[in-house]
Amino acid sequence: MKFVVDESVDFIIGKLFQKLFKDTILITETNRGVDDESVIEIANKLNAGIVTFDKDFGELLIRQKKNISCLVLIRLKKMDGARKLEIIEGVMMKFINELNNSFIIISSANYRIKKLNL
């Protein structure tokens, strides 16, 4: 699976996604400053999921029914970088075969995955 990593995401987490998932792109490196709708367009053109810290993407996916093949919403605040990477990598590898058409929320307390009806 490919991912587009939104610029709200820590750079080190973007690099983790590049390591785990071939052809992942970081918006901070390619399209800095674009709005959420543009991130969705880029992801759809690349047939890629989106990784973000921005809850607005959840709103766009669920309430506005925007077409996003996979959304990973990361809610890990006040945690050191190494621990964030460990949690994210663990969740992503656990669901490696279930990423398409999924909405994944990763928080410090737990994680959830919801299959999307696209």
Secondary structure as UniProt FT lines:
FT   STRAND          3..5
FT   TURN            7..8
FT   HELIX           11..20
FT   TURN            22..23
FT   STRAND          25..26
FT   HELIX           27..30
FT   TURN            32..33
FT   HELIX           36..45
FT   TURN            46..47
FT   STRAND          49..52
FT   HELIX           56..62
FT   STRAND          70..75
FT   HELIX           81..94
FT   TURN            95..97
FT   TURN            100..101
FT   STRAND          102..107
FT   STRAND          111..115
//
